[in-house]
Amino acid sequence: MEKITPKFWILTMLVFAAAFVRLIPHPPNFAPIAAMALFGGAYFNKKWAAFLVPLAAMIITDLIIGFHETMWAVYLSFALIVVIGMMMLKEKKVGNIFFASVISSVIFFIITNFGIWLSTPYYEKTGAGLAACYTAAIPFFHQTLLSDLFFVGVLFGLYHLAKMKFPVLAGSKL
């Protein structure tokens, strides 16, 4: 059995702290959802932890906030963003993190709005209905993008500072 390290606990604490930000009042579409997934994918060395810790944090807060008919789309995009964190952020440079954050915002926008079109009665199930759904969502995208950039900066920045203060975090495997 593998020993759980201080790195694991610090990463978990950061993800759960970000998740609980969802429970305090915030502007629409300004939440750390993609940031949690991207951060988990980038820093947890074990794939099970990269998916499980952010997913557990999401589920716990969603139990409080409530679920809706398009949750499948939120969780699908969340899982894909974890994969982006795993693949794109092997080198954690500012440019890579920024690019991965923007890509995550776009993926979240595409998948969740497709989910709204597919799973709700708001739009006709035609190409025109899908286009109308995406068009109606455009005004909300800037909040998602700003939110992702902000919370990614906070999570990655706080962990970078923690590694500088506690070098043991830089060398841990989990």
C-alpha positions as CSV (number, residue, x, y, z in Angstrom):
1,M,0.0,0.0,0.0
2,E,1.3,3.4,-1.0
3,K,1.8,6.1,1.6
4,I,-0.3,9.2,1.3
5,T,2.1,12.2,1.3
6,P,1.8,15.8,2.5
7,K,1.5,16.8,-1.2
8,F,-1.7,14.7,-1.5
9,W,-3.2,16.5,1.5
10,I,-2.2,20.0,0.4
11,L,-3.6,19.3,-3.2
12,T,-6.8,17.9,-1.7
13,M,-7.2,20.8,0.6
14,L,-6.8,23.3,-2.2
15,V,-9.3,21.5,-4.4
16,F,-11.9,21.3,-1.6
17,A,-11.3,24.9,-0.7
18,A,-12.0,25.9,-4.3
19,A,-15.1,23.7,-4.4
20,F,-16.5,25.3,-1.3
21,V,-16.2,28.7,-3.0
22,R,-19.1,27.5,-5.1
23,L,-21.3,27.7,-1.9
24,I,-20.8,31.4,-1.3
25,P,-22.6,34.1,-3.3
26,H,-20.8,34.7,-6.6
27,P,-21.6,36.2,-10.0
28,P,-23.3,33.8,-12.5
29,N,-20.8,31.5,-14.2
30,F,-18.0,32.6,-11.9
31,A,-17.0,29.4,-10.2
32,P,-13.8,27.3,-9.9
33,I,-15.2,24.2,-11.7
34,A,-12.7,24.0,-14.5
35,A,-9.9,25.2,-12.3
36,M,-10.4,22.4,-9.9
37,A,-10.3,19.8,-12.7
38,L,-7.3,21.4,-14.5
39,F,-5.4,21.7,-11.2
40,G,-6.2,18.1,-10.2
41,G,-5.1,16.8,-13.6
42,A,-1.9,18.8,-13.5
43,Y,-0.7,18.0,-10.0
44,F,-2.0,14.6,-8.8
45,N,0.5,12.1,-10.0
46,K,-1.9,9.2,-9.6
47,K,-4.7,9.2,-12.2
48,W,-7.2,7.9,-9.6
49,A,-6.5,10.9,-7.4
50,A,-6.6,13.4,-10.3
51,F,-10.2,12.3,-11.1
52,L,-11.5,11.3,-7.7
53,V,-10.5,14.2,-5.5
54,P,-11.9,17.0,-7.7
55,L,-14.9,14.8,-8.6
56,A,-15.6,14.2,-4.9
57,A,-15.4,17.9,-4.2
58,M,-17.8,18.6,-7.0
59,I,-20.3,16.0,-5.9
60,I,-20.3,17.2,-2.3
61,T,-20.9,20.8,-3.3
62,D,-23.5,19.7,-5.8
63,L,-25.4,17.8,-3.1
64,I,-25.8,21.1,-1.4
65,I,-26.4,23.3,-4.4
66,G,-28.6,20.8,-6.2
67,F,-28.5,18.8,-9.5
68,H,-30.2,19.6,-12.8
69,E,-30.9,17.7,-16.0
70,T,-27.6,18.7,-17.7
71,M,-25.3,17.6,-14.9
72,W,-24.1,14.8,-17.2
73,A,-22.6,17.5,-19.5
74,V,-21.0,19.4,-16.6
75,Y,-19.3,16.2,-15.3
76,L,-18.3,15.1,-18.8
77,S,-16.6,18.4,-19.4
78,F,-15.1,18.2,-15.9
79,A,-13.5,14.8,-16.7
80,L,-12.1,16.0,-20.0
81,I,-10.6,19.0,-18.3
82,V,-8.8,16.7,-15.9
83,V,-7.4,14.9,-18.9
84,I,-6.3,18.3,-20.3
85,G,-4.5,19.0,-17.0
86,M,-2.7,15.6,-17.3
87,M,-1.7,16.0,-20.9
88,M,-1.1,19.7,-21.4
89,L,0.5,20.6,-18.1
90,K,3.3,18.2,-17.7
91,E,5.4,21.4,-17.8
92,K,3.7,24.0,-15.6
93,K,4.8,27.2,-17.3
94,V,2.6,30.2,-17.2
95,G,1.9,30.1,-21.0
96,N,0.9,26.4,-20.8
97,I,-1.4,27.0,-17.8
98,F,-3.0,30.0,-19.5
99,F,-3.6,28.1,-22.8
100,A,-5.0,25.0,-20.9
101,S,-7.3,27.3,-19.0
102,V,-8.7,28.9,-22.1
103,I,-9.1,25.5,-23.8
104,S,-10.9,24.3,-20.7
105,S,-13.3,27.3,-20.8
106,V,-14.1,26.6,-24.5
107,I,-14.6,22.8,-23.9
108,F,-16.9,23.6,-20.9
109,F,-18.9,26.0,-23.0
110,I,-19.3,23.6,-26.0
111,I,-20.2,20.6,-23.9
112,T,-22.5,22.2,-21.4
113,N,-24.4,24.2,-23.9
114,F,-24.8,21.1,-26.1
115,G,-26.2,19.4,-23.0
116,I,-28.7,22.2,-22.6
117,W,-29.8,21.9,-26.2
118,L,-30.0,18.1,-26.0
119,S,-31.6,17.7,-22.6
120,T,-34.0,20.5,-22.2
121,P,-37.1,21.6,-24.1
122,Y,-35.8,25.2,-24.5
123,Y,-34.5,24.8,-28.1
124,E,-35.7,22.9,-31.1
125,K,-33.7,19.7,-31.8
126,T,-32.4,21.1,-35.1
127,G,-29.3,22.7,-36.3
128,A,-31.0,26.1,-36.0
129,G,-32.0,25.2,-32.4
130,L,-28.4,24.2,-31.6
131,A,-27.1,27.5,-33.1
132,A,-29.7,29.5,-31.1
133,C,-28.6,27.7,-27.9
134,Y,-24.9,28.6,-28.5
135,T,-25.8,32.1,-29.5
136,A,-27.8,32.7,-26.4
137,A,-24.9,31.4,-24.2
138,I,-22.3,33.7,-25.7
139,P,-23.0,36.6,-23.3
140,F,-22.1,34.2,-20.4
141,F,-18.9,32.9,-21.8
142,H,-16.8,35.9,-20.7
143,Q,-17.7,35.2,-17.0
144,T,-16.7,31.6,-17.5
145,L,-13.4,32.5,-19.1
146,L,-12.5,35.2,-16.5
147,S,-13.5,32.8,-13.7
148,D,-11.4,30.0,-15.1
149,L,-8.4,32.3,-15.5
150,F,-8.8,33.8,-12.0
151,F,-9.3,30.5,-10.2
152,V,-6.6,28.7,-12.2
153,G,-4.2,31.5,-11.2
154,V,-5.2,31.2,-7.6
155,L,-4.9,27.5,-7.3
156,F,-1.7,27.2,-9.3
157,G,-0.2,30.3,-7.7
158,L,-1.0,29.1,-4.1
159,Y,0.5,25.7,-4.8
160,H,3.6,27.3,-6.3
161,L,4.0,29.4,-3.2
162,A,3.4,26.4,-0.9
163,K,6.2,24.5,-2.8
164,M,8.6,27.4,-2.3
165,K,7.8,27.5,1.4
166,F,7.8,23.7,1.9
167,P,10.2,22.1,-0.6
168,V,9.1,18.6,0.4
169,L,6.0,19.3,-1.7
170,A,8.0,19.6,-4.9
171,G,9.5,16.1,-4.6
172,S,6.5,14.1,-3.4
173,K,5.0,11.5,-5.7
174,L,1.3,11.6,-4.6
